[in-house]
Amino acid sequence: MDLYSIGEMVIDFTPGREPASYIRNPGGAPANVAIAMAKNGLETGMCCSLGDDDFGRFLKETLEAHKVRCIIPKLCEEAVTTMAFVTLSPDGDRSFTFARKPGADMFIREEDVREEDIKDSVMIHAGSCSMSASPAAEATVRALRLGREMGKLVSFDVNYRDVMWKGDQDACAAKVMEVLPYVDLVKISDAEAGMLGGEANIPEVMKRFGLTVVVETMGGDGAKCYFNDKVLFGAAVKGNCVDATGAGDAFWGGFLSYLRLQDISEAGQLTEEILTAALAYGNAAGGICVQGMGAIPSLPTRQQIEAQLAAN
C-alpha cells in the first residue's frame, strides 16, 4: 500500500442543499485522508473498528467503493459505529452532535493493528481523535512506532474536538506528545497550534522530538510549513483549507499524495522545493473541497487538482 491510515470512522448526517434533506456522509479525518489519496490514484488502506450492523457494513462498503482497502480482521459483533449529526453553516463551519449506541466504541483495538499490514505500506498515517480512549491510544502509538522502526514515512494529524476530549485540552496535548517521537510529518490547523505550545514553540518541539516537518493550515490564508529552521508557504488558491468542512483532510490527502507521486518514501528525501510544491497541491485540493461544500463527494481527484493549479 502507498498509505496505511489508522483511526476513527463515523457517519455524518449533514444538512443537504435542499430544505429538510439530509445526506449520509461517512468520514473521520484518517478515512478522509485515505480516500483523498485513493482519488489521486494511490493504493490506500484504512484500519478502523466497525460493527457488524447496517451502519458498520455501510462504512465498509463506502471505503471499498472509493478503492480504499478496509483493514479489519473482522467486523465486531457489538455495534461500534458513531453517528455525528452535523450542522453546516453558510461559511462552511460545522458543529457536531455525536450519538452512540449503548456500549458502543468506535475506537480501534490492539488486535486491529497487524504488523504485516504496516510492513506492506510506504506511509503510515493517524489522527489524534482516536486517542481519547486509552486502548485506542496504545494501538495508535504501536502502529506509528512500528512504522518508524521499519523506516516508513510517518504522518500524524492533530485533531482536537471538545466532544472527544470533554474539553480537556491538556489531556489531548499530553497524548499528542507521546506520539511525536515516532512521527516525521505533523499536520495542525492554526486553531490547534496550542497542542504544540503555540506557533512560537513549534521549532523547539520539532528539535525536541526530531520532527522533520510541521504543516499548519490557516483557514482562508492557505498553509505554511516548518522545515529546517525555515517557514515555507504554498501558493494561495481560490477557496480555503478550513478543517471544519473536511477541506483540511483534502489538503493533507493532497499533500501526502504529492509526496508519494514524487516517490518520496523517507523523510530524508524531503526538500524545500518538494514541500513548497506539496503545499500548493494540498491548497488546491482544500480549495476544491470547500467549493464543493466539504465531505467525501468533494474530495478531488488528481486531474481536478492539476486543473486547479493550472488555472492559478
N, C-alpha and C positions, 0 to 999 in steps of 0.2 A: 504494500500500500504506500501511496505518497503521504497520506496523513492518517494517523490513529488519533481520533478525538474522543475524549472521555468526559462525562458529566451528566447533567440532568436533561430530561426530555419532557416537555409539558405541552398541553393543548391550550392555545389562546382562543377564546371566544371573543372576537373583535368586531365592533360595530362596522357594518359594511357601508357602502356608498348610499344605499337606499335606506329610507327611514325604517326602523324596526327590523332590519335584516341583519343577520349575524353570519360571519364566515368562520369556520372552524380551521384554525391555523396551528399546526404543530410547530414547536420551536424550542427555545432554550439555546443559550449562546454557543456551546460546543457543537450542538446539532446544526445550527445555522452556519457555522464556520465550515463544517464538513460538507454541507450541501452547497455552500458557495464555491468551495474548491471543486466539488464534483461538476458543477455547472461550468467550470473552467476546463473541463476535460481531464481532471486528475482523479486517481483512484483513492477513495476515502473509505474509512470505516468508523462507525460510532459505537462506543462502548457505554451502555446505559442500562438502567434497570426498568423493565417493562412488565406489566401484569398480563396474565393470560385471560384478558377480558376484551370487550369490544374496543375500548379506548387504547389498550396496550397493542392490540393487533393493528388498529388503525395507524398508530405511530410507527410501528414496524413497517407496514406497507408504504407509508409515506416516505420513510427513509429510502427504502428499496426502489420506490418509483423515481426517486431523484438520483439513483445509481450510487447510493451510499450503502456499503455492506453493514448490516446490523450485527455487531459483535456481541452476542448474548449467548451464554451457554444454554439457557432455556428461559422461556417466559415464566414468570413467577406465578404460582397458583394463587397467591394473595395479590389482589389488585394493587398496583403501585402508582398508577397514573395520577398526576396532579393536574388540575384544571385551573387555568388563570383567566378570570373574566376581566377583560381589558377595555378601558375607555380610551379612545384615540382622539386627541384634540386637533383642531384645525392646524396647529403649529407642529403636529407630529409627535407630541409628547404623550406617553402612555401612563395610565395609573392602573395598578394591579389590585385585584382581589383574588386571593387563592382559595380554592376549595378542595379539600381532600376527603377521600372516603375514610371511615373509621379504621384506624390501624394501618392506613396506607403509608408507604415510604417510597418515594421516587428515587432515592439516592442509591448509587452503586454500592456493591459489597466487595469484599476481598476476593471472593471466588469469581467475580465478573472480570477481573484483571488477569489475563493469561500472558505469561512471558513470551510464548511463541508468537502472539499477535504483535507485541511490541517489537520483537526481533524482525518481523516481516515488514516493518514500516520505516519510512525515511524521516518523517516528522511526527512528534508527539505533541498533542495539544490538550489543555484542560482549562476549565474555568473555576473560579473560587466559590461560586454559589453552592456547588455540590458539597463543599467542605464544611457547611454549617452542621452537618451530622457527623459525629465522631468516626464511625466505621467508614463512611464515605471519604472523610479526610485522610484516613490511613490508606485506603485503596488508591486515592488520587496521588498521594505522595509516593507510594510504591511504584505506580506507573511512571511518574516523572523521573524518579530515581533510577529505575531500570533503563529508561530511555537515555538518560545522561551517561550511565555506565556503559551502555552499548554504543556511545558516540553518535546518537541521533540528535537532530536539531529540535530542541525542546521549547515549546511556546506555552505561555500562561496568560490568561485573560483575567484581570482583576475586576470582578463584578461585585458591587455592593448593593444589596436590596434590604430595606428595613424588614420586609416580610420574612426574609430568610434568617436574618441575624437578630431580629426583635430589637432593633435599634442599637445594638451593642457594637459600635464601630471598632472599639479597641479589641474585642474578641476576634472580629473579622481580620483586622490588621495583624494580630498575633499569628493566626493561621497562615496568612499570606507569607509572613516572614519565615515560617517553617518550610515553605515550598521553594523559596528563592534560591537556595544553594543548588538546586537541581535544574535550574532554568537558564536558557540562553536569551530568549526574547520575552519581554513583558509588554502587554498592552493595557493601558489605562485610559480613562476619559479624564478631562480636566476636573470633573466633579469628584473623581476617585483618587486624585493625586495625594490626598491626605492619607491614603492607605500606605504610602511610602514616605510619609512625613512631610508632604508638600513638595512643590516643584523645586525649591531651592535645595532640598535634601536628596533629590534623585541621583546626582553624580556620586554622592557619598555612599548611598545604598548600592549603587552599581559596583563600586570598588569593594565594598564590604562583602558582597555575595558573589562577585565575579560575573555579573551580568554583562552580556555583550551589547544588548540593545534594549532601550525602553522607548516605546512609542506612545505618545499622548494624543488622543483625538480631542479637538477643541470646537465642537459644535459647528457653526457656520464658517469657522475660520480654517477648516481642514484639519491637518495633523502635523506634529513635529516629532523628531526622533533624536534621542540622546545616544551618541556613539563616539567613542574615542575622544572624550572631553570637548566634543562639538555638539551643536544643535542643528539638525538638518530640517529643512522644510520642503514639503511636497507642493507641487503646483496646485493652486486653488482651482476648483471647478464649480460649475453650477450645482446648487444643492448643498447638502452638508453631511456631516457624519455624526448626527445626534444618536447616541446609543439607544435612547428610548424607542426609536422607531424600528430597531433592528438593523439600522444602517451601520452601526458600529461593528456588527457581526459581518456585514457585507464588506466593510472596509478591511477587517482583519483577514477575512477569507480571500479577498483580492490581494492583500499584501503578501500573505503566505503563498498564494498561487503564483505570484510573480517570482518569488524566490525559487520556488520549485521549477517553474518553467525555465529559469536560468540555470537549472541543475545545481542549485545551492543545496548541499546536504549537511554541511558542517558550519558552525559559527565562524570558524577561521577564514571562510571564503567570502565573508561579507565585506563590502567596501562602501565608501561614501556614495559613489556613483550608483551602485546597485540599490542601496537603501533609498536614495532620493527618487529613483525611478519606481521603486516599490511603493513609496508614499503616494506618488502621483497615481499609480494604478489603483491603490486602495481608495484614494479620494474619489476617483471616478466611479468605482463600484458603490461607495457610500452615497454619492450624489444620485446615481440611478435608482438606488433603493428608496431614497427619500421621495423622489419624484413619483415612484410607484406606491407611495403610502406604506412602505415597510412590509415586513413578513416574507415568508418563503417565496411566494409567487414573484416578488420584486427583486430577489437576489439575481444579479445579472450574469450573463454568460461572458466568456472571453471575447466573443465577437462584439457584444454590446459595449464592453469596457474599452476595447480598442477603438471603436467608432466614436465613443465619447471623448477619448484622448485626442483623436484626430481632429474632432470638431473644435477642440480648445486650442 
